[in-house]
Amino acid sequence: METKEKAGGKRTILPILLVISILLAAGGWGTAIFLHLTSTPRLAPGALKKLGSNELHDDSTLIQSFERRNSTEPANFTGKAISEDALQLLGWAATGKNRDGTGFVIPLAFGTEPYVSLYLAQPSGVRKFSWRTNDFEKVTDINILDQVNEGQNASAVWIYVIDKDNVPKGNMNWAWHAVGAMSEHQYLLADELNIQTRFLVSLDSNEVAALLGLDPSKHLPVGVMAMAKKIFP
């Protein structure tokens, strides 16, 4: 009698386990399909070489840098320090002069002098980059990384500040355009220098202005670029 009851119990359990297995499998496939449909499309192998192949060599370093361009995930920042030479280059790439000093590396309305200032926050304090000298001017010895870093383990954070009074005709669209050009130049050079980077705009402008000793009615902090040296190339 006991043997029959055990056999009946097994017959009841097996269908239940089968149904559970089918439901789990269906859920797994459903999740996989959803992730596939919502994922960022990637180029098929070799597709990059077909793009503009008649215009650029397949080994174009510029095209390759576009392909590698990315934002580092917040949890993956190393916190490793960046050399002073690299920081100066990154400042120049964002707001420096080119063509033997006759022009600027970014497009500026009416060819005027830069109307977006670049500040650099590090553990040692804050400095302002000068496009005139390609060097830094000390602002404060206070470490403000925790206030502007948004949780990334970055060793350096660039702060983009729009100088409202210097924007031609007060047209803020030109200022935002300059910020976009500055950030993209830094993205591309950072890749060349084996530096992690991520651009962020979620900041309290008034708070950051106060940290920099600026008048928020005249100077508008609008974004930060967090950076750290890669451990491996």
trRosetta pair geometry for C-beta under 8 A, 3 or more apart (Angstrom, degrees):
i j d omega theta_ij theta_ji phi_ij phi_ji
1 4 5.9 -54 -155 33 32 110
1 5 6.7 31 149 -19 64 105
2 5 5.7 -54 -152 34 34 112
2 6 6.5 35 151 -19 66 103
3 6 5.8 -54 -152 35 33 111
3 7 6.4 33 152 -19 66 106
4 7 5.6 -54 -148 37 33 113
4 8 6.3 34 153 -20 66 104
5 8 5.7 -52 -148 36 32 111
5 9 6.4 36 151 -22 64 103
6 9 5.6 -52 -150 33 32 113
6 10 6.6 34 152 -20 64 102
7 10 5.8 -52 -152 32 33 111
7 11 6.5 33 151 -19 65 104
8 11 5.6 -53 -150 35 35 112
8 12 6.5 33 152 -19 65 105
9 12 5.7 -57 -153 35 34 111
9 13 6.2 29 154 -18 69 108
10 13 5.7 -57 -143 38 32 108
10 14 6.2 38 160 -28 67 106
11 14 6.2 -47 -144 26 27 114
11 15 7.6 23 162 -10 56 101
12 15 7.0 -64 -166 34 30 101
12 16 6.9 23 148 -14 64 114
13 16 5.6 -66 -156 40 37 113
13 17 6.1 35 154 -20 74 107
14 17 5.8 -55 -146 36 30 109
14 18 6.3 33 155 -22 64 106
15 18 5.4 -54 -148 35 34 116
15 19 6.3 35 155 -20 67 103
16 19 5.8 -54 -151 34 31 110
16 20 6.4 30 152 -18 64 106
17 20 5.6 -54 -147 37 33 113
17 21 6.3 36 154 -22 66 105
18 21 5.7 -54 -149 34 30 112
18 22 6.5 29 153 -18 64 105
19 22 5.8 -54 -150 35 32 111
19 23 6.4 30 153 -18 65 106
20 23 5.8 -57 -149 37 31 110
20 24 6.3 29 154 -18 66 107
21 24 5.8 -55 -147 37 30 110
21 25 6.2 30 155 -19 64 108
22 25 5.8 -56 -147 37 29 111
22 26 6.2 30 154 -20 65 107
23 26 5.7 -53 -145 36 30 111
23 27 6.3 32 154 -20 64 106
24 27 5.7 -54 -149 36 30 112
24 28 6.4 32 153 -20 64 106
25 28 5.7 -55 -150 35 31 112
25 29 6.4 26 155 -14 66 106
26 29 5.9 -56 -147 40 30 107
26 30 6.1 33 153 -22 65 109
27 30 5.6 -55 -146 36 29 114
27 31 6.4 30 156 -19 64 104
28 31 5.8 -54 -150 34 30 109
28 32 6.4 29 153 -18 64 107
29 32 5.6 -54 -147 37 33 113
29 33 6.3 33 155 -19 67 105
30 33 5.8 -55 -148 36 30 110
30 34 6.3 31 153 -20 64 107
31 34 5.6 -56 -148 36 31 112
31 35 6.3 28 156 -16 66 106
32 35 5.9 -56 -147 38 29 108
32 36 6.3 30 153 -21 63 108
33 36 5.6 -56 -149 35 31 113
33 37 6.3 25 156 -16 66 108
34 37 6.0 -60 -148 38 28 106
34 38 6.2 1 163 2 66 116
35 38 6.3 -70 -137 50 26 95
35 39 5.9 43 161 -48 66 105
36 39 6.0 -43 -141 9 24 116
43 47 4.0 -147 -178 67 100 126
43 48 5.5 77 136 -50 163 82
44 47 4.5 99 57 -38 75 121
46 49 5.5 -49 -167 30 62 115
46 50 6.9 60 142 -23 77 101
47 50 5.7 -58 -160 31 43 113
47 51 7.1 47 147 -31 70 98
48 51 5.9 -49 -158 18 40 113
48 63 7.3 142 173 155 107 115
48 67 5.9 18 -129 -96 149 137
49 53 6.2 45 156 -92 63 115
49 58 4.9 15 -138 -134 97 111
50 53 5.7 -52 -146 -30 29 124
51 63 7.8 167 86 -153 111 131
52 55 4.3 -53 -177 43 96 115
52 56 5.4 36 124 19 112 100
52 63 7.7 -158 69 -102 125 138
53 56 7.4 -79 -125 60 24 65
53 58 6.7 11 -130 -76 90 86
56 60 4.4 -12 166 -48 121 149
56 62 7.7 -105 -148 63 146 107
56 63 5.9 138 119 -37 153 134
57 60 5.2 140 66 -52 74 80
59 64 7.6 -6 -170 -39 44 128
60 63 4.0 68 86 12 115 107
60 64 6.5 175 93 -11 61 85
61 64 5.5 -55 -146 40 35 115
61 65 6.3 39 154 -24 66 103
62 65 5.8 -53 -151 32 30 110
62 66 6.8 33 149 -20 62 101
63 66 5.6 -50 -154 31 37 114
63 67 6.6 37 149 -20 65 103
64 67 5.5 -52 -152 34 36 114
64 68 6.5 26 153 -12 67 107
65 68 5.8 -58 -144 42 35 105
65 69 6.5 59 151 -51 65 91
65 188 5.4 64 153 -151 129 92
65 191 5.6 143 -149 89 90 140
65 192 6.8 -13 -114 -60 128 90
66 69 5.7 -32 -152 -3 32 120
66 188 7.9 -12 -76 -109 54 109
68 191 5.3 130 107 -159 120 141
69 187 5.6 55 -149 147 104 119
69 188 6.4 -32 -96 -88 113 69
69 191 6.3 -89 -93 -45 57 148
71 187 8.0 -54 -77 -124 68 116
71 197 7.0 -84 -129 103 58 65
71 198 4.4 80 -167 -118 96 79
71 199 6.8 -95 -108 23 119 72
72 76 5.4 -131 179 80 96 109
72 77 6.0 102 126 -76 136 74
72 152 7.8 95 96 -142 111 131
72 196 4.0 35 -57 -169 157 105
72 197 6.2 124 0 49 107 27
72 198 5.1 -100 51 -47 78 105
72 226 7.9 -108 59 95 114 102
72 228 7.8 -104 79 42 170 97
73 76 4.5 73 66 5 91 115
74 77 6.8 -35 -168 -10 37 107
74 150 7.3 -94 -123 118 124 98
74 151 5.9 28 -177 99 128 104
74 152 5.0 -112 -146 -87 75 85
74 198 7.0 -99 -79 61 63 177
76 196 7.1 -160 111 -138 94 148
77 152 4.5 81 -7 -177 154 92
77 153 4.2 173 95 60 106 74
77 154 5.3 -63 -169 -67 150 62
77 196 5.7 -179 -117 108 70 148
77 198 7.8 -89 -71 5 115 124
77 226 6.8 -53 -100 142 147 121
77 228 4.8 109 -168 16 90 142
78 153 6.8 -135 88 103 12 114
78 155 8.0 -26 87 -23 77 110
78 196 6.7 142 8 5 93 141
78 228 4.8 -180 53 136 78 131
78 229 6.6 -72 71 76 132 59
78 230 6.7 129 -7 -132 143 27
78 231 5.3 171 -115 -43 149 92
79 153 4.0 -54 -60 155 99 104
79 154 7.0 -107 -100 -76 51 3
79 155 5.6 106 -173 -58 43 90
79 228 5.6 -21 -46 -134 13 142
80 155 6.1 -85 87 -27 26 142
80 228 5.3 101 45 175 67 94
80 229 4.0 -85 104 61 111 95
80 230 7.5 -69 53 52 138 8
80 231 6.4 154 -30 -77 150 67
81 155 4.8 -157 -97 178 46 155
81 156 7.8 85 -145 -33 56 102
81 229 6.3 0 82 2 31 124
82 86 5.0 -109 173 84 99 128
82 87 5.6 119 112 -58 115 92
82 90 8.0 4 153 -6 149 144
82 155 6.1 160 -6 87 83 122
82 156 5.4 -62 27 2 124 138
82 193 7.9 54 -149 137 110 131
82 195 6.0 35 -110 -118 124 125
82 227 6.2 1 -37 128 148 118
82 228 7.1 -149 -45 -145 99 27
82 229 5.1 164 -85 -54 67 96
83 86 4.6 94 62 6 86 103
83 87 7.0 -151 96 -6 46 86
83 229 8.0 73 -13 -82 72 135
84 87 5.6 -54 -147 36 34 113
84 88 6.4 36 154 -20 66 103
85 88 5.9 -55 -152 34 31 111
85 89 6.6 30 151 -17 63 105
86 89 5.7 -55 -151 36 34 112
86 90 6.3 34 152 -20 67 106
86 193 5.1 124 -141 -168 116 146
86 195 6.7 148 168 -57 137 138
87 90 5.6 -53 -146 37 32 112
87 91 6.5 35 153 -20 64 103
87 120 6.6 74 -171 -144 121 158
87 136 7.8 -5 126 -49 120 132
87 156 6.5 -135 -107 -146 116 165
88 91 5.7 -52 -149 34 33 112
88 92 6.4 32 153 -17 65 105
88 134 6.0 67 -174 161 103 90
88 135 7.0 -13 -122 -102 113 45
88 136 7.7 -110 -93 -30 82 95
89 92 5.7 -55 -148 38 33 111
89 93 6.2 36 153 -24 66 106
89 189 6.4 -160 135 174 103 138
89 193 7.1 151 84 -71 136 142
90 93 5.6 -48 -143 33 31 114
90 94 6.7 25 157 -15 61 108
90 158 7.4 -131 137 -62 120 138
90 186 5.5 58 -164 -131 92 92
90 189 5.9 177 -104 100 67 131
90 190 6.7 50 -111 -72 117 81
90 193 7.5 -83 -63 18 102 158
90 195 7.7 -54 -78 65 136 165
90 227 7.6 3 -152 -84 167 171
91 94 6.1 -66 -155 37 30 106
91 95 6.8 -50 175 45 65 91
91 96 6.8 91 120 -52 69 106
91 118 6.0 160 -140 109 85 143
91 120 7.2 -62 -80 -51 114 129
91 129 3.8 -163 -153 -137 130 147
91 134 6.9 143 95 -154 113 62
91 136 7.4 -155 -65 -73 167 87
91 158 7.9 178 -92 -115 71 123
92 95 7.6 -109 -142 62 20 50
92 96 3.3 4 -153 -28 66 154
92 105 6.9 96 155 -15 68 151
92 131 7.8 124 -118 -126 55 69
92 134 5.2 13 -81 -130 109 106
93 96 6.8 17 -27 17 20 113
93 105 6.2 -126 -152 138 34 160
93 185 4.4 -175 155 148 92 110
93 186 5.8 140 97 -81 118 55
93 188 7.8 -152 -180 68 139 90
93 189 4.4 -100 -92 -19 172 154
94 105 7.5 69 62 82 7 127
94 106 7.2 1 179 -36 38 131
94 118 5.6 110 102 -93 134 152
94 129 7.7 78 66 83 116 158
94 158 7.3 159 -42 -172 170 155
94 182 4.0 52 -161 -159 89 91
94 183 7.5 46 -124 -61 107 30
94 185 5.5 173 -89 78 50 121
94 186 5.2 11 -72 -53 107 105
95 104 7.4 -26 -165 -164 46 115
95 105 7.3 -135 -102 50 5 105
95 106 6.6 -32 -99 13 49 125
95 114 4.9 51 -161 -112 108 162
95 116 6.8 -138 -99 83 129 88
95 117 7.9 92 -160 -135 174 28
95 118 5.2 -170 12 -15 141 130
95 129 6.7 123 60 103 120 124
95 131 4.9 -96 130 -78 90 121
95 182 6.0 8 -55 -116 85 117
96 104 7.1 163 99 -149 33 71
96 105 5.3 38 64 -4 75 124
96 131 5.2 -174 -110 -139 42 83
96 134 5.8 39 -124 -97 123 94
97 101 5.0 38 137 -125 139 49
97 102 7.7 126 -178 31 109 24
97 103 6.7 140 -160 83 74 34
97 104 5.7 -59 -109 -100 53 56
97 105 7.2 -169 -131 -23 5 82
97 131 6.2 112 -30 169 83 95
98 101 8.0 -154 96 -56 9 23
98 103 5.5 -34 68 81 79 88
98 104 6.6 75 18 -177 85 12
98 105 4.9 103 -26 -76 119 73
99 102 4.6 -71 109 55 108 94
99 103 4.3 42 33 27 130 105
103 111 7.5 -74 -127 -141 80 101
104 107 7.8 157 85 -90 105 13
104 108 5.6 36 54 -5 147 122
104 111 7.9 163 11 -150 108 61
104 114 6.7 153 -136 -60 151 92
104 131 7.5 2 -125 -174 105 142
105 185 6.4 91 136 -132 119 158
106 114 7.7 69 58 -105 117 103
106 178 5.9 94 134 -147 137 74
106 181 4.0 127 -147 120 110 131
106 182 5.7 -29 -77 -67 157 68
106 185 6.5 -103 -76 -23 100 143
107 177 7.2 -53 85 139 106 116
107 178 7.5 -134 81 -97 64 69
107 181 6.0 -173 32 -82 80 165
108 111 6.2 91 82 -125 96 19
108 112 5.5 -121 142 57 118 65
108 113 7.5 -90 157 125 162 6
108 114 6.4 -110 -99 -92 142 51
108 115 7.3 135 -149 7 111 91
108 174 7.7 71 -160 174 52 111
108 178 6.3 41 -103 -100 73 118
109 112 6.2 -5 81 19 70 109
109 167 7.8 54 40 -169 136 67
109 168 4.5 -134 103 37 126 137
109 169 8.0 -97 139 24 148 101
109 171 7.1 129 -93 66 172 122
109 174 4.2 -22 -35 -146 134 146
110 168 5.3 136 20 -108 127 163
112 115 6.8 28 104 -36 121 107
112 166 7.6 174 141 170 131 88
112 168 5.5 166 -4 -57 151 114
113 131 7.7 163 -166 76 90 137
113 166 7.3 -68 84 -173 92 126
114 117 7.3 124 124 -78 114 47
114 131 5.6 114 9 -7 136 158
114 166 8.0 35 113 132 43 140
114 178 7.2 142 -146 -170 79 142
115 162 6.8 23 135 -157 86 69
115 163 5.3 -127 -169 59 65 92
115 166 3.9 -171 -122 107 93 102
115 167 4.7 136 158 -80 154 57
115 168 7.3 -137 -34 -14 153 68
115 174 7.6 48 56 113 137 107
115 175 6.0 -87 104 -103 113 90
115 178 6.8 141 60 18 83 169
116 160 5.8 -6 177 -169 116 92
116 161 6.7 151 -165 75 63 42
116 162 5.4 -32 -106 -98 80 57
116 163 7.0 -165 -92 8 25 80
116 175 6.1 134 -67 -157 103 80
116 178 4.8 175 -3 113 132 127
116 179 5.8 -177 -128 -72 160 74
116 182 6.4 -121 97 -25 140 153
117 128 6.4 -22 175 -154 115 110
117 129 7.9 162 -176 55 69 77
117 160 7.8 147 77 -159 47 43
117 161 4.6 -23 62 67 95 102
117 163 5.7 75 -19 -40 104 110
117 219 7.5 -27 31 -143 128 113
118 128 7.2 125 83 -162 54 63
118 129 4.4 -20 87 42 108 119
118 158 6.0 -23 -165 -165 95 107
118 159 7.4 143 -160 71 45 53
118 160 6.5 -15 -104 -103 67 58
118 161 7.6 -168 -72 24 23 83
118 182 7.2 -160 -82 -168 119 141
119 126 5.8 5 177 -174 112 108
119 127 7.1 164 -158 86 66 36
119 128 5.3 -38 -103 -100 74 67
119 129 7.4 -156 -90 3 22 79
119 139 6.6 -7 -139 -13 113 158
119 158 7.1 141 77 -162 48 53
119 159 4.2 -19 65 58 102 106
119 161 6.3 45 -7 -9 110 121
119 212 6.0 -81 -97 -120 171 131
120 126 6.8 158 81 -154 47 58
120 127 5.1 -14 58 62 100 85
120 128 7.6 175 15 -91 77 19
120 129 6.3 80 -22 -42 110 97
120 136 6.6 -62 37 -122 130 129
120 156 6.2 -16 -169 -167 98 104
120 157 7.4 148 -157 77 50 43
120 158 5.7 -25 -99 -102 69 64
120 159 7.5 -159 -71 15 22 81
121 125 7.8 -102 -142 142 58 28
121 126 5.0 -21 -99 -100 69 87
121 143 7.8 101 -177 -157 94 51
121 144 5.3 -86 -140 68 132 93
121 145 5.6 165 139 -80 114 64
121 148 5.6 106 34 56 164 141
121 149 7.9 -128 99 -60 132 89
121 156 7.1 149 78 -160 53 51
121 157 4.5 -16 60 63 105 96
121 158 7.9 -167 19 -77 76 16
121 159 6.3 62 -17 -25 107 114
122 125 6.7 2 64 51 79 38
122 126 7.6 159 24 -87 65 39
122 127 7.7 1 14 8 109 99
122 143 7.7 -71 108 -122 41 83
122 145 7.2 16 -156 -66 15 115
122 155 6.8 16 -136 156 88 66
122 156 5.2 -16 -89 -105 91 76
122 157 7.8 177 -69 23 47 68
123 143 5.2 -2 -154 -118 45 125
123 145 6.4 -25 -79 -17 56 139
123 155 7.4 -46 -16 -157 102 69
124 141 7.1 -61 164 -149 62 68
124 143 7.3 78 9 -84 7 91
125 138 6.9 24 110 -151 137 92
125 139 7.2 -177 151 65 103 74
125 140 5.2 -154 -166 103 108 57
125 141 4.1 -76 -83 -134 140 28
125 142 5.9 78 -124 40 83 33
125 143 6.4 -78 -78 -70 42 53
126 138 7.9 105 88 -164 54 54
126 139 4.3 -47 103 65 99 118
126 140 5.0 27 41 48 102 87
126 142 7.2 -11 0 65 101 74
126 144 6.2 5 -53 22 119 119
126 159 8.0 -13 -143 17 118 133
126 211 7.7 126 -41 141 157 95
126 212 6.5 -127 145 -112 161 77
127 136 3.8 29 154 177 137 120
127 137 6.2 150 -166 69 83 35
127 138 5.5 -47 -106 -100 85 41
127 139 6.0 176 -109 2 24 90
128 136 6.7 143 68 -158 37 68
128 137 4.8 -24 60 61 93 95
128 139 5.4 95 -27 -54 94 114
129 134 8.0 -9 -173 -147 93 34
129 135 7.7 175 -148 98 59 22
129 136 5.8 -40 -95 -99 54 72
129 137 8.0 -179 -83 17 9 78
130 133 4.6 25 99 37 126 93
130 134 7.1 -71 86 -15 77 15
130 135 5.7 -6 47 62 110 65
130 136 7.1 177 4 -100 86 19
130 137 5.8 75 -41 -20 113 108
131 134 7.2 28 -147 -71 31 56
138 141 7.6 8 -171 -61 119 70
139 212 6.3 -28 168 -153 147 74
139 213 6.9 -172 180 29 101 119
140 144 7.8 58 83 -23 129 116
140 212 7.7 -150 1 -131 124 40
140 213 7.0 146 -50 -18 122 121
142 211 7.7 -135 96 -165 128 85
143 146 7.5 61 130 1 94 90
144 147 4.8 -51 -176 42 82 115
144 148 5.8 49 130 -2 97 110
144 211 4.9 101 -132 -177 151 134
145 148 6.5 -83 -144 52 29 87
145 149 4.9 30 171 -39 73 129
145 154 7.1 -160 -158 78 113 89
145 157 6.1 143 -127 5 76 126
146 149 6.2 -48 -112 27 19 115
147 207 6.9 -139 -179 143 121 117
147 208 7.3 166 133 -95 111 71
147 211 6.0 174 98 -87 151 154
148 157 5.2 159 109 121 114 153
148 159 6.3 -52 -161 -84 152 115
148 203 6.5 18 -134 -124 73 132
148 208 6.2 85 -95 -114 108 109
148 211 7.4 -151 -46 83 113 163
148 224 5.3 158 171 -99 103 159
149 152 5.4 -128 171 53 91 79
149 154 5.5 -164 -141 39 109 109
149 157 5.6 -126 -91 -62 76 147
149 224 7.7 -116 -94 131 34 152
149 226 6.0 93 -145 -109 71 122
150 200 5.4 -139 0 -169 157 171
150 202 6.6 92 -106 75 134 105
150 203 7.7 -92 -59 -78 108 86
150 224 7.5 167 -8 67 114 132
150 226 7.1 -109 45 -48 103 141
152 198 6.5 180 -87 49 158 133
152 226 4.6 76 74 166 151 160
152 228 7.8 -153 152 -17 108 121
153 228 6.7 22 107 -63 72 159
154 157 5.5 93 106 -65 139 88
154 196 7.8 -136 -111 93 85 108
154 226 3.9 -126 -67 -171 157 97
154 227 5.7 84 -157 53 112 32
154 228 5.0 -138 -133 -45 54 99
155 227 7.0 -62 56 100 75 71
155 228 4.8 106 6 -113 92 80
155 229 7.0 -14 30 2 141 82
156 226 7.8 145 88 -159 50 45
156 227 4.8 -24 73 68 94 103
156 228 7.3 160 26 -78 75 50
157 224 5.2 2 178 -179 106 119
157 225 6.9 159 -160 76 56 46
157 226 5.1 -18 -107 -102 89 63
157 227 7.0 174 -86 20 39 75
158 186 6.9 -109 29 -133 161 165
158 224 6.4 156 81 -161 53 60
158 225 4.1 -1 52 51 107 102
158 227 7.1 47 -10 -7 94 118
159 208 6.5 -175 -152 -179 135 128
159 212 7.1 -154 104 -70 154 137
159 221 5.8 -31 177 -139 108 112
159 223 7.8 165 -153 91 47 43
159 224 5.2 -20 -100 -105 63 86
160 179 5.2 95 165 -129 152 102
160 182 6.5 140 -111 90 125 144
160 183 7.4 -52 -53 -61 148 98
160 221 7.1 120 81 -154 51 60
160 222 5.5 -55 98 60 102 85
160 223 4.7 6 42 61 121 86
160 224 7.1 -156 10 -80 79 34
160 225 7.5 71 -30 -15 102 97
161 209 7.7 121 -130 -99 119 78
161 212 7.1 -119 -77 90 151 171
161 214 6.8 -163 -158 -75 147 175
161 219 5.2 7 175 -179 118 100
161 220 6.6 151 -162 74 64 39
161 221 4.9 -33 -99 -89 82 62
161 222 7.3 146 -110 7 30 78
162 167 6.8 12 -178 -57 103 123
162 172 7.3 43 179 -138 157 88
162 175 4.5 52 -132 -176 125 137
162 179 7.3 -54 -68 -56 100 119
162 219 7.2 161 79 -158 50 48
162 220 4.4 -15 56 61 101 100
162 221 8.0 -166 17 -73 71 15
162 222 5.7 42 -14 -16 107 127
163 166 4.3 26 103 23 112 117
163 167 7.2 169 86 -34 62 78
163 218 7.1 3 -156 153 63 83
163 219 5.9 -15 -106 -107 60 79
164 167 6.0 -45 -155 7 37 114
164 170 7.3 26 179 -131 82 78
164 172 7.9 -21 -124 -91 83 96
164 175 7.9 -23 -103 -79 52 159
164 217 7.8 -85 36 143 150 47
164 218 5.4 -136 42 -159 109 45
164 219 7.0 -132 0 -75 89 28
164 220 6.2 78 -52 -9 102 108
165 218 5.7 -8 -20 -153 107 101
167 170 5.7 82 90 -121 105 26
167 171 6.3 -146 151 54 110 51
167 172 6.4 20 169 -89 166 48
167 174 6.1 149 -163 73 98 109
167 175 5.0 -45 -109 -58 130 112
168 171 6.4 -19 88 30 73 101
168 174 6.2 -14 49 68 96 165
171 174 4.9 68 98 1 103 106
171 175 7.6 172 104 -9 58 85
172 175 4.9 -48 -155 33 54 118
172 176 6.3 53 149 -19 76 98
173 176 5.9 -53 -149 37 34 108
173 177 6.4 38 150 -22 64 105
174 177 5.5 -52 -149 34 34 116
174 178 6.5 38 152 -22 64 102
175 178 5.7 -52 -153 32 32 112
175 179 6.7 35 149 -20 64 102
176 179 5.5 -49 -150 32 37 115
176 180 6.6 40 151 -21 65 102
176 222 7.7 -124 -104 162 74 160
177 180 5.7 -53 -155 33 33 113
177 181 6.6 29 151 -15 65 105
178 181 5.8 -56 -149 38 34 109
178 182 6.2 36 153 -21 67 108
179 182 5.7 -55 -146 36 30 113
179 183 6.3 26 159 -17 65 108
179 222 6.0 -63 -107 90 158 131
179 223 6.1 111 -173 27 129 132
180 183 6.1 -58 -147 37 27 106
180 184 6.4 21 159 -15 63 110
181 184 6.0 -60 -147 38 29 107
181 185 6.4 31 157 -20 65 107
182 185 6.0 -58 -152 34 28 110
182 186 6.6 22 154 -14 63 108
183 186 5.8 -58 -151 39 33 109
183 187 6.3 41 150 -26 67 103
183 199 4.9 45 -159 -102 133 146
183 223 7.0 -37 -75 118 133 146
183 225 6.1 -180 -127 -79 87 124
184 187 5.4 -45 -146 30 36 117
184 188 6.5 30 158 -15 66 104
185 188 6.1 -60 -151 38 29 106
185 189 6.3 19 158 -9 66 111
186 189 6.0 -59 -139 44 31 104
186 190 5.8 39 159 -28 66 109
186 197 6.6 -176 134 -157 98 159
186 225 5.7 21 111 -174 153 166
187 190 5.9 -59 -149 32 22 113
187 191 6.9 24 154 -20 59 103
187 197 6.0 -156 -111 92 59 140
187 199 7.4 -53 -68 -31 109 116
188 191 5.9 -50 -157 28 33 112
188 192 6.9 31 148 -16 62 105
189 192 5.4 -53 -153 36 41 114
189 193 6.2 25 153 -8 72 111
190 193 5.8 -66 -144 48 31 102
190 195 4.1 -95 -160 76 83 104
190 196 7.3 -59 165 84 123 7
190 197 4.3 25 143 -20 172 137
190 227 6.4 -130 -125 -124 131 116
191 194 7.8 32 -177 -73 30 30
191 195 7.6 -88 -54 50 20 70
194 229 6.9 37 113 -161 88 74
194 230 4.6 -100 169 37 86 119
194 233 4.9 -69 -110 -120 136 67
195 227 5.5 6 166 -165 116 109
195 228 7.1 166 -163 83 76 28
195 229 5.8 -51 -111 -106 74 48
195 230 6.5 -138 -97 -15 20 85
196 227 6.3 153 82 -153 63 52
196 228 4.9 -7 53 59 113 79
196 229 7.4 38 11 108 86 2
196 230 5.7 125 -38 -71 88 76
197 225 5.9 -5 -164 179 106 97
197 226 6.7 155 -151 83 50 54
197 227 4.9 -7 -98 -98 80 82
198 225 7.3 164 78 -155 36 55
198 226 5.0 -10 57 55 89 102
199 223 6.1 9 -175 173 93 124
199 224 7.5 166 -152 88 51 42
199 225 5.2 -22 -98 -101 71 78
200 203 7.0 98 121 -37 101 100
200 223 6.4 163 85 -159 44 76
200 224 5.2 -14 61 61 95 87
200 225 7.7 170 19 -86 72 31
200 226 6.6 33 -1 -11 117 106
201 222 6.6 -17 -138 160 95 66
201 223 4.6 -37 -96 -101 74 92
201 224 8.0 172 -84 19 32 64
203 207 7.6 -131 168 64 83 105
203 208 5.5 29 155 -37 125 137
203 221 6.3 -70 106 123 134 114
203 223 7.3 161 16 -110 124 26
203 224 6.2 94 -47 -12 145 112
204 207 3.8 43 99 18 118 118
204 208 6.3 153 82 -15 63 85
205 208 6.0 -59 -144 40 28 106
205 209 6.1 32 157 -22 65 108
205 216 6.4 114 131 -143 93 112
205 220 5.8 -11 -163 -159 134 69
205 221 5.0 175 -137 60 69 81
205 222 6.9 15 -103 -79 114 49
206 209 5.7 -53 -146 35 29 114
206 210 6.5 31 154 -20 62 105
206 216 4.8 4 -116 -104 68 162
207 210 5.8 -56 -154 34 31 112
207 211 6.5 32 150 -21 65 104
208 211 5.5 -50 -149 33 36 115
208 212 6.4 23 155 -8 66 108
208 221 4.0 -83 98 63 131 165
209 212 6.0 -67 -150 46 30 103
209 214 4.3 -96 -162 75 81 101
209 215 7.2 -56 171 95 125 11
209 216 4.0 140 76 -81 166 84
209 219 5.7 146 -129 91 110 98
209 220 7.5 -36 -74 -111 124 27
209 221 5.6 -154 -58 -6 73 108
210 213 7.5 38 -174 -75 32 28
210 214 7.6 -96 -60 49 21 66
210 216 7.4 -22 -45 -45 74 112
212 219 7.6 -109 91 121 130 143
212 221 7.2 142 5 -64 140 127
214 218 7.3 -130 173 74 93 89
214 219 3.9 -71 171 67 132 144
214 221 7.7 134 58 -38 144 98
215 218 4.6 38 89 28 109 106
215 219 6.0 104 64 15 60 96
216 219 6.6 -76 -109 66 29 70
216 220 7.1 73 -162 -94 65 57
221 224 7.9 15 177 -58 109 87
230 233 6.5 112 96 -100 133 24
